[in-house]
Structure formats: C-alpha cells, structure tokens
C-alpha cells in the first residue's frame, strides 16, 4: 500500500481544486450523504498531547484521520496527522498519506467557503489574529475569494506579526483590539484557551471566522461576540466540542452545508460567527481529491 508524504500531497493539492471539494463535502454532510461521528480524543497528559480519531464515510470511500496535537512542540509542528483511505465496499486499505498539510489547507479552504458565502459583498478589511501556519494558509485561501483593501495582523509576539505582515503586504497591529476594530472580516487562528475576541470590538455586520479554540473548555470569543448569527460545520459536533457555543449558550442558526444546499435561507444582515471545529468530512474530501489525482479512480 502506497504512502504519500507531504511533498507529494503539496504537488497535487491546490486551493482552486480544494474549495469546491470541501464545499460539496459540507453540503453532503448536512444532507446526510456523508456519515461521520464526532471525533474521539485520547488525552496524553504526561506528554501534554492529544490523539484524535476522525472517521467518515462518503459513498464507496472510508477515511480516517489520526491527528496529534502537541501544543508545546517547538521544533516540530503542533498538529501532525496521518489519513488512511479504505474501500467502503470491501474494506480494502487503499492508501495512507501524511495529514498535516491536508489539515492546514482544508481548514483554510472551509473558512474561504464561509467568507464567500457569509461575508458582505463590500467587505474589504481583513483582520487575522495569529501569525503561524493557519494565519498564512488562511490569507492565501481568502485572497482567492476576496480582494482586500487592507489586511491587519496581530500576534502575541510582535516580531512574528511584523515578519508575517512584511511577507504578505499587511499591517502589523500592536493589540488584538487595534486589529479587530473596524474590520469587516475577523479570522481568529491564535492558540487560545480564553476569549481573545470581544464583542465590544466588533461591528454590527462583522463576520468572525473562529477557528482556534476546539474543545468544550476552550473559548476564543466572549459572550458578547457570540451574540450573533452562529453558523457551524456540524451542529452535533459544535454542541459537544465548542466551548464558545456551550459556554455562551448561543443558539446555532444553521450548518453552513444547509445554507450551501438551500435547506435554510441566507442569514439576515447583522453580525455572523462562523465557528469552525474541523470535521472528518472535509478531511476525506481533501484526501480523496489527492488520491483521485494520483490514480484516476472513479471511487468517490
């Protein structure tokens, strides 16, 4: 059985191809065509790590991602993963592949789909909170769906924010508040456990893509920020895994797949929070895209 490393995946995966694939996966998830349980997690307290298992089934293809999260890593990525594909008809293992880059790109691609679907047509000011891998991938993906007049960047480490800003033609801001106030779209990708984005800083029609905090005991938005139209990937997952939803008591208006499929109407004007946790359906869509490009298989 073949194993695809990160460089082989990088050569076969682009945002141009990935965004339609994850959009379809989100639509199919809400329509019940893709089946997935909420991820299970094994905590390794002695190593400050987490092992997550994320399976999904789409037609004739089964995928499972094994992902590790070691937030104290310094010389290695904090998120590492392997994705295994199987035939749903026979159970035959088909291919294994590195999942780090797929996780990075599918997360940004989902946010780009959300921005294209939910942001105001005249939204032109983007604020990114964070300066790491996800900050860079999000900016690349979002620039594929919107033209921004201004991009602001904030990081806990000012030198990192300035370096990122210099690389991408953005403005480094000294505080998160300075980055967020007046922004049309706010992307939160900084590693946090307590609220970083406050509702008092947000405009009445701001779109917030909240990506960083996964887990029932973690927050990135305060209660005031959650006083918005809340859109999620999976309602079931959000009610179990999102501290922002659980802690604030906010009602979930819709899954984004329901909007994409036309099951529910677009949100009325006003503040929108897209709370993204990452779902196995989009991992499977990305891995299938890579595998089909390699083999030409018609299995979907």
C-alpha positions in Angstrom: 0.0 0.0 0.0 1.4 3.4 -1.0 2.2 6.1 1.5 2.1 9.7 0.2 4.3 12.2 2.0 3.7 15.9 2.4 5.7 17.0 -0.6 3.7 14.5 -2.8 0.5 15.9 -1.5 1.6 19.5 -1.9 2.2 18.8 -5.6 -1.3 17.5 -6.0 -3.4 19.8 -3.9 -4.4 23.4 -4.6 -7.0 25.7 -3.1 -8.6 26.1 -6.5 -9.5 22.4 -6.5 -9.9 22.0 -2.8 -12.5 24.7 -2.2 -15.2 23.1 -4.4 -14.4 19.7 -2.8 -14.9 20.9 0.8 -17.9 22.9 -0.2 -19.5 19.8 -1.6 -18.5 17.8 1.5 -20.1 20.3 3.8 -23.3 20.3 1.6 -23.3 16.4 1.7 -22.7 16.3 5.4 -25.8 18.4 6.1 -27.8 16.4 3.6 -26.8 13.1 5.3 -24.9 11.8 2.4 -21.6 11.8 4.4 -21.7 10.0 7.7 -19.3 10.8 10.5 -19.3 10.6 14.3 -18.0 13.4 16.4 -14.2 12.9 16.8 -12.9 10.9 19.8 -9.9 12.2 21.7 -7.3 10.4 23.9 -5.5 12.8 26.2 -1.9 12.1 27.0 -1.4 14.3 30.0 2.1 13.2 30.7 3.2 14.4 27.3 0.8 17.4 27.1 -0.7 15.8 23.9 -3.9 14.7 22.4 -4.6 11.9 19.9 -7.8 12.5 17.9 -9.6 9.9 15.7 -11.8 11.3 12.9 -13.6 8.8 10.6 -16.1 9.5 7.8 -17.8 7.5 5.0 -18.7 9.1 1.7 -20.2 6.7 -0.9 -17.6 4.0 -1.7 -14.8 5.6 0.3 -14.0 5.4 4.0 -11.4 7.8 5.5 -10.0 8.2 9.0 -7.6 10.8 10.2 -5.4 10.2 13.2 -4.2 13.6 14.4 -2.0 14.5 17.3 -2.0 17.9 18.9 1.1 18.8 21.0 0.9 22.5 21.7 4.2 22.6 23.4 6.2 21.5 20.4 8.8 24.0 19.3 10.9 22.2 16.7 8.0 20.1 15.3 4.5 21.1 14.1 2.0 21.3 16.9 -0.5 19.4 14.7 0.6 16.2 12.9 -1.6 13.6 11.2 -2.0 10.5 9.0 -5.0 9.9 6.9 -6.0 6.3 5.8 -8.4 5.6 3.0 -10.3 2.3 2.6 -12.8 0.9 0.1 -16.3 1.0 1.7 -17.4 -1.9 -0.4 -14.6 -4.4 0.5 -12.8 -2.8 3.5 -9.6 -2.9 1.5 -6.9 -0.4 2.5 -6.2 1.9 -0.4 -3.7 4.5 0.5 -2.2 6.2 3.5 -1.0 9.8 3.4 0.5 12.5 5.6 -2.3 14.6 7.0 -0.6 17.7 8.3 -0.8 19.7 5.1 -4.3 18.4 4.4 -5.4 19.6 7.8 -3.8 23.0 7.2 -5.3 23.5 3.8 -8.8 22.1 4.3 -9.2 24.3 7.4 -8.4 27.4 5.4 -10.5 26.3 2.5 -13.5 25.9 4.7 -13.0 29.4 6.0 -12.8 30.7 2.5 -16.1 29.0 1.6 -17.6 30.6 4.7 -16.3 34.0 3.7 -17.5 33.7 0.1 -21.0 32.6 1.5 -21.4 34.8 4.5 -19.4 38.0 4.2 -20.9 41.2 2.9 -20.1 41.9 -0.8 -18.4 45.1 0.2 -16.2 43.5 2.9 -12.7 44.7 2.2 -10.8 44.9 5.6 -9.5 41.7 7.0 -8.0 41.1 10.5 -6.0 38.0 11.2 -5.3 37.1 14.9 -2.3 34.8 14.8 0.9 34.6 12.7 1.6 30.9 12.3 0.7 28.2 9.8 -3.0 28.8 9.8 -2.6 32.6 9.5 -0.6 32.1 6.3 -2.8 29.5 4.8 -6.0 31.5 5.6 -4.6 34.6 4.0 -3.7 32.6 0.9 -7.1 30.9 0.7 -9.1 34.1 1.4 -7.3 36.1 -1.2 -8.6 33.5 -3.6 -12.2 34.6 -2.9 -12.0 38.2 -2.0 -9.9 41.3 -2.8 -8.9 43.1 0.3 -8.0 46.8 0.6 -6.4 46.3 4.0 -5.1 43.3 5.9 -4.2 43.6 9.5 -2.2 41.1 11.5 -1.8 40.7 15.3 0.3 38.2 17.2 1.3 37.8 20.9 4.9 38.1 19.6 5.2 41.4 17.8 8.2 40.4 15.8 6.3 37.4 14.4 3.4 39.7 13.4 5.8 42.1 11.7 7.5 39.4 9.8 4.2 38.0 8.6 3.0 41.4 7.7 6.2 42.1 5.7 5.8 38.8 3.9 2.3 39.4 2.8 1.9 43.2 2.5 -0.2 43.6 5.6 -0.2 45.9 8.6 1.1 44.6 12.0 -1.0 45.9 14.9 0.2 46.1 18.5 -3.0 44.8 20.0 -5.8 42.4 19.1 -8.3 45.2 19.6 -6.5 47.5 17.1 -6.6 44.7 14.5 -10.3 43.9 15.1 -11.9 47.3 15.4 -13.3 48.4 12.0 -12.5 45.1 10.3 -15.2 43.6 8.1 -13.9 40.0 8.5 -12.0 38.7 11.6 -10.1 35.4 11.4 -9.1 34.0 14.8 -6.3 31.5 14.5 -4.2 32.2 17.5 -3.8 29.4 20.0 -6.0 30.4 23.0 -8.0 28.9 25.8 -9.7 32.1 27.0 -11.6 34.7 24.9 -9.4 36.7 22.6 -12.1 38.4 20.5 -14.5 40.7 22.4 -17.9 41.6 21.2 -17.3 45.3 22.2 -14.7 45.5 19.4 -16.9 44.1 16.6 -19.0 46.0 14.2 -22.7 45.3 13.7 -22.1 43.4 10.4 -18.7 41.9 11.0 -18.1 38.2 10.0 -15.9 36.3 12.5 -14.3 33.1 11.5 -13.4 31.5 14.8 -11.0 28.6 14.1 -8.6 28.3 17.0 -10.5 27.0 20.0 -11.6 23.4 19.8 -12.9 21.7 23.0 -15.7 22.2 25.4 -13.5 24.0 27.9 -11.8 26.4 25.4 -13.0 29.8 24.3 -11.8 32.4 21.7 -14.9 34.6 21.7 -16.6 36.2 24.7 -20.4 36.0 25.3 -20.9 39.4 23.7 -19.1 38.3 20.5 -21.4 35.2 20.4 -24.5 37.4 20.3 -24.6 36.9 16.6 -26.0 34.6 13.9 -23.9 31.4 14.6 -23.1 29.1 11.7 -21.2 25.8 12.2 -20.0 22.9 10.1 -21.8 20.3 12.2 -24.5 21.1 14.8 -23.8 17.8 16.6 -20.1 18.5 16.8 -20.5 22.1 17.9 -22.8 21.2 20.8 -20.2 18.8 22.1 -16.9 20.3 21.1 -17.3 24.1 21.0 -16.7 25.9 24.3 -17.8 29.1 22.6 -21.2 27.6 21.8 -21.5 25.7 25.1 -20.2 28.4 27.4 -22.2 31.3 25.9 -25.5 29.4 25.4 -25.7 30.8 21.9 -28.2 29.2 19.5 -26.9 27.7 16.3 -28.8 29.2 13.4 -27.6 26.7 10.7 -24.9 24.4 9.4 -23.1 26.0 6.6 -23.9 23.0 4.5 -27.6 23.8 5.0 -27.0 27.2 3.5 -25.0 25.8 0.6 -27.7 23.2 -0.1 -30.5 25.8 0.1 -32.1 24.0 3.1 -32.0 27.2 5.0 -32.1 30.8 3.8 -29.0 33.0 4.0 -28.6 34.9 7.3 -30.2 38.3 7.6 -27.9 41.3 7.8 -26.0 41.5 11.1 -23.0 40.0 12.9 -22.2 36.5 11.9 -19.9 34.0 13.7 -18.7 31.0 11.7 -17.5 28.6 14.4 -15.2 26.1 12.7 -14.0 23.0 14.5 -12.8 20.9 11.6 -14.8 17.8 10.5 -13.8 14.5 9.1 -16.0 15.0 6.0 -13.7 17.7 4.7 -10.5 15.7 5.5 -12.0 12.8 3.5 -12.8 15.2 0.6 -9.3 16.5 0.5 -7.7 13.1 0.8 -10.0 11.7 -1.9 -9.0 14.6 -4.2 -5.3 13.8 -3.8 -5.9 10.0 -4.3 -8.1 10.5 -7.4 -5.4 12.8 -8.9 -2.9 10.1 -8.3 -4.8 7.1 -9.6 -7.6 8.5 -11.7 -10.0 6.3 -9.6 -13.7 7.0 -10.0 -14.4 5.9 -6.4 -16.0 8.8 -4.5 
